[in-house]
Amino acid sequence: MNRTTIIMALVAIALTMPAAVSAADWQQFQKDKVSIGWVTDSVPIYDPAIVWSNSTGGTGHAGVDVVPIVAGGRTFVLNSSGWLHAFNATTGGFEWKHDCTPITGGFELSTPAYNDGIVYVATSAGNLSAGFCRVTALHAINGSERENKTLKTTYGYQLNTPVTYADGRIYVGDWNGTATATSGSGTYWCLNASNVTQELWNYTPNRVCCGYFWAGAAIVGDYIIFGDDTTNVTCLYNNNGTFVDYINISEKCGCSSPVEKIRSSIAWNESTGRIYFTAGEADGAYGGYGTGHVYAVAFNDTTGDLGNDGATGGGACEWNNSINFSRSTPAYYDGRIYVGGAHQMYSSPASGKMCCLHETNGTLIWQWWHGTNGRVQASPAVSVVNGRKFIYFTTNAANGSAYCLEDIGDNYTERWEWNPPAPDDQYILQGMSISNGTIYFGTDYGIVYALQDHFDIHIWKNNSDPKNLFAVPLKSAKTTLAEFVGSDARSNDKVYIYSNTAGYKSASYLGGGWMWASNVEPIGPGVGYEYHRIGGGAFTITNTGYLLKNVNTPIYGKLTTGDPKNLMGYATLEDRNLSAAFGASPVANDKVYRYFNGVGYRSASYIGGGWMWASNVEPIMPGVGYEYNREGQTFSWNYDPYNV
């Protein structure tokens, strides 16, 4: 083999090697093949800020109408023209884009799926008269096309369901119709994920007006389950498409007037043995909020039986609950169902709600309602961190917003509302994805946003006092001094860190860069730093990132090391007093110092079983560095930043 051949072979290997996939990746609609819809990632719960944003093109109606997916260090999003864009998931840097449709259109509704270095994209040209249903497989590393398959070129057909990947196969359904009606008979397709030109099977029911619009599938064991526009939930063998069972919710669940279209994905939960979905009709009923329900149906994952009756087409719903018109895919966690509903389309005001229901019987626990910016067409993304449950969604309204609610039991707390900056005042049709402490979503303006919590750290400059003690509360991708301080650094600025075994170490800003930076890097939470501001004025460092789930900071003691001094920081975003912050760990004569620029050190001492002169340093708060002098043995300062 000559040298040229070797190089070409190495390039080929590099192009086919997938990036490492994190357990926190959000690789398809609602995260996985059963639309689980929840993660255990830390996510913004206080004051979100843009980590990055980037454009996919377009400045108006139908820019991005799918959920971004995140895998292998990249964020992938399909825009309304059928171009798949890839961005660096951490920095937002543009990596590549690929045109996945041969016909220019203006509407794409299928969320792609990722597996093992390949992104699977379903497109329709976004044009009712085009009818060009295509599935494309792209190499995630560079956007090069592996192959594509055209499924239909019949007038009006579109691929509008999410792409579902599972066990070497991909699944997608098509639909034909107008904004108000379904026509023709849709088909569900199964393709070989290793080569999408190989069709494994397709299923077209023997009835008309039965398309698949947003009706994504759940893959449960040997079975695939999906809904349609004629209120049927169908179960097939996923290896060959053979029919197994169906249930018609209009006939079996008492919701026959009007007939409701199933335009959500199917969500499955193994612990309950049930599938969950919504169906609705924008019929103007209920004051314009339309008719619609969320449904729970028993599913036997051994036999494929729907409705818990053992017979074809029989059975009944476990329960249903009216939430008005809905296209939201429910998310289940810990005995609760989260789902959006009551959105008034083509009307003003754009009111709607997010509901929390008892899983056992579908009764309402609480609901969030917004009268002017609440049209929730999105499927909720749920983050569960240290026992706390946070629900994230967007609103499909003019100048739509992103929201975070916290489920606090019998009610909720609205943690925040975030509205995109001008000139982005467009709709946000689909919801969010969550990955590695970040939430991602796109808008009709064609912008993709990545949000994390943020905290402002103030560095003061007094003419006679350059000293600041600061700390970093949030885990961030910016771990170098150059990234963390940014362009605000001035000549002769210094940053110090203290080691109980080595004393002070420092870095200096000289000649436009940080010298000896490795002395203090990486910059991260739990550590206290000294910033000496020699030149220039006061400035603010913005720390964007996410809370650690648990913090364990060693507080070195004099009896252990001979050196009682520690510089540390409180890695949370809520204030505490000394007793609450340190609990039962202090011993007699422990001291905590806080430095005030222009004033100097002030301290509190632990004497007689309590903190004396505590007001000198309280509150113990984020962004501030403290000096802890420990007279006793070393101890581990352990706390949960989410439950302080």
N, C-alpha and C positions, 0 to 999 in steps of 0.2 A: 504494500500500500504506500503510495507516494505522499509527500507532505501536504499537497493540495487536498487529496482525498481525506487525509486525517482531519484537516481543518474543517472541511465540509461536514464530516461525520460529527465532529464536536458541536458545530453549530446546530445540526439537526437534533442532537441530544438536548442541547440547551433550550431549544424551542418547544420540546415535548415534555420537559421536566416540569411538573406543577409546583407552584409555590406551596410552602407549608400552610396547612389550613388550621386555624385556631378553633377551639371548641366554642369560642364566642362569635364565630362567623355567622352571618345571616345569609344563607346561600340560595334561598328561594322565597317565594311569597309566604309570609307568616312563619318563616325560619326553616321549616322542614316538610317532610312528605305527608305529615298529618296536620299541618297548620297549627302547631303547638302555640305559637304566638307569644311566648315568654322566655326570658333569660334571667340569669343571675348576675348580669353585668352591673357595675356601678354606672350611674347615668346622671345627667344634670337634674338636680332637684331644688336648687336655690335660685340662681340667676344666670340663665344660659347666655352664652356669647358665641359668635361665629368663630370657629377654629379655622375653617376655610369655606369658601364658596367658589363655584365655577359655573360657567355657562355652557349649555348644550345647544344654544341657538334658539332664536325665536324670542319675541317680546310681548306675546299676547296669548290669545286663546289656544290651549292645547300645546304647551311647551313640553312639560314632563307630566305624564298621567299614570306612571307606574311607580312602585316602590323601588328605591335603589337596593341592590343586593351587595353584600360585602363578603369577600373571600380572598384569601391569599395575599392580604395587604393591599387590595384594590377595591374601589367602589365602582360598580357598573350600573349604568342607567341608560334606558332606552328613551329617546325623545320622540316627539310626535311625527317626525319625518322618517323614522325607521333607522336612525343612526344609533348604534350602541357606542357609548362613551366610557372610557376607563380613566379613573383618576387615582392617584396615590391616596389610600384611605386615611393616612396620617396628615399629609401636608396639603392634599387637594391638587397637587401638581398634575397637569394633563399628561396622560401617557399615550393614548391612541384613540381613534374612533374608526368605525367601520359601517358602511352603508349595507343594511341587511335586506333591503327591498329594491327590486328593479324599477318600481314605479314610485314617483314622488307623491306622497300623500300628506295628510295633516292630522292624523289621529292614530295612535297606537296604544293599546290597553293591556297587552300581555306582559306581565312581569317575567323577566328571564330567570333561568336557573343555572347554578354552577355545580360542577363536580370534577375533581381530579384534573384541574388545569384547563377545563373546557367550559365555555359559557354557551348556553343554548338559548336561542332567541327566536321567538315566533312573531311574525309581522304580517300585515294585511294591506299595506300601501295606504292605509288610512283614508280609503276612498270607496264609497258605497258602489260606485260603478266600475271599480277596477277588479275586485275579486281576485286578489293574488295572495293566496295563503302559502307562506313559506316558512320553513324552519331552517335556521342556520347554526352551524357549530363553529365556534371561533376559539382560537388559542388565546387564553387569558393573558399570557405574557406579552403579546404584541398585537393582538387583534387580527392576525392572519386567519383566513378562512380555511377550515379543514374540509368541509363540504356543506352543501345545502340540499334541501328537497322541497319542491313545490307540491303542495297537497291538493290545492284546487285553484282553478282559474275561472270558475263559474261566477257569473255576475253577482256582485253583492256579498259574497262570503268573506268573513273576517275571522281571524284567530284572536279572540278576545278573552280567553281564559288565561290564568297564569300557567307557565310551563311548570310541570311537576316532574322532578327527577326522583327515581328510586331504583336501586338495585340493577343498574345497567340499562334502564329504560327511561324514556321521557314520554310524557302524556300531555296532550293539549286538545281542546275542543273548538269547533268552529260554529259560526252563527250567521244568519242572514236576516235582514230586516231594515227598519227605519228607526228613527228616534222614538217612535211610539208603538211600533208593532213588530212582531216576529213573523218571518215567512220561511218557507222551505222546511227542510228537515236537516238539522245539524248532525255532524259526525264527530265522534271522539276517536282520536288517533293515538296509537302507540308505536314509537320508533325505537330502533336500536341506538342507545346512547353512544356506542362505539363507532357507529356509522349511520347517520340519520337518513341516508338514502334508502336504508333497509326498513321498510314498513313491516312491523311484526303483526299488526292487526288493526282493523278499524271497526267501529260500531255505529251504525245508523239505525235508530229505532223506526218502527213501522207506524209513524204518526207524523203529522205535519205541524208546523209552527213550534217545533221542538228544538230550538237552538240552545247553544251553550255560551252564555254571556257572563263573564266573570265567575263562571261556575267551575272553579278549580277542583281537582280531585284530591281525595285522601287515599293513600296506599297503605292498607292494613293487612299484613301477612300476605296471603295469596290473592287478595282482592283489591279492586279499585272501586271507589264509591264516588259518585258525582250527581249533581242535580241538574234540572233543565227548566226551560221556560214554560213547561206544561205541568209543573208542580210534582214531577216524578223524581224520586231519588233512585238511582240504578246501581246495582252491584254486579260486577263481572269478575271472572278470573283474570288476573292481570297478566298472566303469561300468554294467553291466547284469545282473550276477549269474549269467551263463552259467557252467555247470560246466566246469572245465578238467581237474582231476586230484584224486586222493586217495591216501592211503596209510594202511593199517590197521596200526598198530604192533603189535597183538597177533599178527597173521598174519606180518608181515614182519620183526619185530625180535626174535622169540623170547621174548616176554613175554606168554604167553597164559594163564597160570594163576597168579593170577586175571586176568580182564580188568581193566585199569587205566583209570580215568577221567582224561581230560585236563582238569584244572582249573587250568591256568595260562594266561597269555597266551603268544602266540608271539613270540619275540624273534628278529630277523633281523640277520645281520652280512654286509655286502656283501663284505668282504675275504676271508672264508672261504667264501662261497657257501652258508651253512648256516642253518637255523632251529634254535632250541633251545627246549625246553619240558620240563615234568615231567608225569608221570601216576602215579596211585597208587590203592590201595584200602586202606581201614582195616579189614583182615581179621583183625587180631590176630596175624598171623604175626611171626616174628622177635622173640619175646619181647614182643609187643604193639606194636612199632613199625610194623607194617604193611608191605605190599609197595608198592614204588614205585621209579621210575627217572627219571633225567634223560636226555633224548634229543637227539641231533644228527642232522638229516636234510638231505641236499643239496637245494637248490632252485635251479632255473634261472630267473633273473629275466627272461630273454628269452622263454622258451617257457611258463613256468608249470609245468614238470615237477617233481614231487616224487619223490625217491628215486633220481634219476640213472639212469633206465632208458628214458625216452622213451615209455613206454607208460602207459595209464590204469590206475591201481590197482596198479601193480607197484613195483619198486624195493626198496630196503632202507634201514635206518638206517645212518648212518656209524658210529655207536656208541651204546651206552647203558651207564649205570652205576647200580647199585643204591644208592639213598640212603634206602631205606625210604619210607614214606608221605610224599608231598609235594604241596603246592599252590603252591609258590614259583616265580615266573617267573625263570629264570636271567638273569644279567647277564654279558655278554662284554666283556673288555678285555685287549688285548695278549697274546693266546694263552691266556687263562685264563677259566674259567667259575666264577662265584660263585653258589651256590644253597643254599637251606635245605632240611632234610629231617629224617626220623626223628621226627616229632612224634607223640606219643601223645595222641590226643584222648580226652576223657572219662575220664581216668585220672590217678592221682597216683603217683609224682611226674611233673611236667610236663617231661620230659627231651626233648632234641632237639639239632640240630647245624646249623652253617653250614659248607659245604664249598667247597674250591677245587680245581678239576679242570684237567688238561691239555686244552686245546681239541682237540688233534689226535686223541686217542684216548679221552678221558674218564676216564683214570686219576687217582686221588686224589693231590693234592700235599700238602694238609693239611686238617684239619678241627678246628673249634672245637666242643667238647661241653660241655653243661651238664646235670647230672643232675636239677636241681629247677626250673630256670627257663629252659629251653632250647627250649620248643616253638615252633619257628620256622615260622610259616605265612606270614611276610612275604616279600616279594621284596626282595633287597638293593639298596640305593642306593649307588653307588660314586663316590667323589671322587678324582680324580687330580691331584695338585698337585706340580709340580716333580719329577716322577718317582716320587713316593711314592703308594701306593694305599691308600685307607681305605675300609672296608666298613661300612655302617650298616644296622641291622635292629632289629626289636622282637620280643618274645616273647609269644605268645598263651597266657599263663598267669595264674592268680590273682596279683595284685600283680606284673604283668609289667614288664619293664624295656626300656630302649633300650641298644644296645651299639655300640661302635666298635672294629673290629679293623684292624690294619695288616698288609697282606701284605708280609712281609719276605723272600720267596724260597721256601725250602723249608719255612717255618713262618710263624706269625703272632704278633703281639703284641696282647694285649687292651689297648687304649688307655684305655678307660673303660667302666663300667656306670653308667647313670643311672636311678634309680627315682623315679617321680612322688611328690610329697609327699602326706601324709595330708590328707584321707581317701581320696584316689584310690588304691585298691588293686586296680584292675580289670585285665581282659585288654587286650592291645594286639594286635588281630587283624592289621591291615595294617601296612605298614612306613612308611618316611619319604619325604619329598620334600626336595630340597636346592635352595636358591636364595639367591644373594647373601650367602654366608657363614653361612647359617642352616639348621638342620634343623627340619622341621615334622612332627608326627604327632598323632593323637588316640587317646583311650582309651575303653573302655566306660563310664567315668564321665561321658563327654560333654565332656571337657576337651580343647582343642587347645593344644599346647605349641609354642613356638618357642625353640630353644636355640642359644646361641653359647658360645664359650670365654669365660672370665672370669679376671681377675687383680685382686688386691687391692693397692692403693697406700696405704701408710701415711703419714699426715701427722702428724709428731710436734710436740709442744709442750713445750718446756723453759721453766721460769719465766723464765730469763734469755736464752733463745735461740729466737726465733720462726722460724728459717730452715730450709727444706727444699729440696733439689734432687730433683725427681721427673721421670719420663718416662712416656709412655703406650705400652704395647707393642702394643695391639690397635686395629685400625681399627674405629671405632664410629659409630653414627648420632648419638651424643651429642657434638656438636662445639662447643656453646656452654658457657661457664662455668656458667650456670644449670643446664643439663642434667647436666654432668659432675660438678660438686661437689654439686649437689642441696641438700637442706635442712640440711646440716652447716655451711654457711658462717656465719661470725659477723662482727659489725660490725668493720670495720677490717682484715679479712683482705685480703691483697694477693697477686696473682700476677704474676710478672715473666717476660718473654721477652727474649732478647738477640739483637740484629741486628748482624752484623759491620760494617754500614755506618751504622747509626743508634744503636747502643748499647742500653741497657735501655729497655723500654717496659712499662707496668704497667696493671693494672686493680684497682679497690678495691671491697670490699663495703660499701656505705653505704646506710642507710635501707631495708634489706630487699632490695637488688638490687645487681647488679654494674655499677659505673660504669666507663666507658671500656673496656668489654669488647672492643671491636673492636681494641684495641691488641695483644691476645694471641690472639684467635680467628682461625681455627678451632683447636680443641684436637685434636691428632692425633699419630700415631707418628713417631718419628725426631727429635723436638724435645725439648730439655731445658727445664724450667720451674723457677722458684723460687716456693715458696709460703711466705709469711710469715704465720704464725698468731699474731695479736695477742691475741685473746680466746678463751675456751673451751679445751677440752682436745684431746688427740690424737683423730684420727678416721680412718676408712678410706674411701677412694674405690674403688668397684667398677667396674672397666673391663670391660664386656662388648663383644665384637666378634669379629673374626677377624684372623688374621695376613695381612699383605701378602705377595704372592708374591715380591716383590723390593724391596729398600730401597736407595735411592741418596741418601745424605746428603752435601751438600758440607761439607767441613771447610776453612774459609777460612784461608789462610796469611798470615803477616806480609809475606813477600816479594811477595804478590799485592796485598794491600789495605792493608798497614801496620798491621793489627790482628790479632793472633794468636788472639783469644778466640772460642770457640764453646761454646754450650750445646747438648748433644745427648743423645739417649736411644737405647737398644738395643732395636729393635722386634722382639723375639723373646721366647719364653717359656723359653729355656734359657740357663744361665750359661756364660760363656767366660772364659778368661784373656786378658790384653792381647795377647799374640802371636797367638792364634787369632782374636781379634776384629778386629784391624787389619791382620794379615798383613804384607806387605812395604811398606806405605805410609808408616810413620813415617820421619822423618829426625832427624839429631842435634839434641838439645836440645828435641824435642817433649816436652810435659808433659800428663799427664792428672790432673785433680783430682776428688776425691770429697768431698762434704761430709757430716759426721756431726753430727747435731743434738746440741748440748751439748758437742761436742768441737772442731768446726771443720774446716777443710780438711786433707786429707792428699793427697799427690801421688806420682806415679811419673814418672821421666824416661827418655827414650830416649838412651842413651849407649853408644858403642862397639859399635853394632849390636845392642843388646838393651835390655830394659826393666829399669831399676834401681829398687829399692824397690817392685816391682810389688804386693807383698802389702798395701801401703797402700790400694790401690783395688780390688784383685781380691776376688771375681770381678766381671767386667763382667756385670751382671745386669738383667733386666727391671724396670721400675718405678722405676729410679734415674736421676737426671739427672747427667750428668758435664760437666765443663768441660775442653775440649781446647784447649791453647795450641799453635798450629802455627807453628814458626819458618820453615818453608820455603814452597814454593808451595802454592796450594790443591789439594786432591785430593778425589776422589769416594769416599766410604766406601760401597762396594757389597757387599751380602751377600744370601744367600738365607735368610730366616727359618726355612724348613722343613729346611734342611740346614746347621746351624751346628755 
